[in-house]
């Protein structure tokens, strides 16, 4: 009986180990509150600039900023020009170190 208990506990530990490591890595990225605020400020600046363009499709673009100022843009636009405009706006924003444009161009039906 003790062997079954030890084996079960060992198996559970082995299966949950990667989850614990992944969770710990997520906390390292935003460990300092100032980093989180800086990331959020960059995201808000980009979203405000996109809204100022008064192009409706740009309002539906998601902006994610990591602790190092790297920005990821995602969502849909009806033209490549609008996708490029969103990337240019993000690149021109203070604090941005890089921009990855994952915006998909979809023609309206």
Secondary structure, DSSP 8 states (H G I E B T S, - for coil): -HHHHHHHHHHHHHHHHHHHHHHHHHHHHT-SHHHHHHHHHHHHHHHHHHHHTT-GGGGG-EEEE-TTSEEEEEEEESSHHHHHHHHHHHHTSTT--EEEEEEEE----
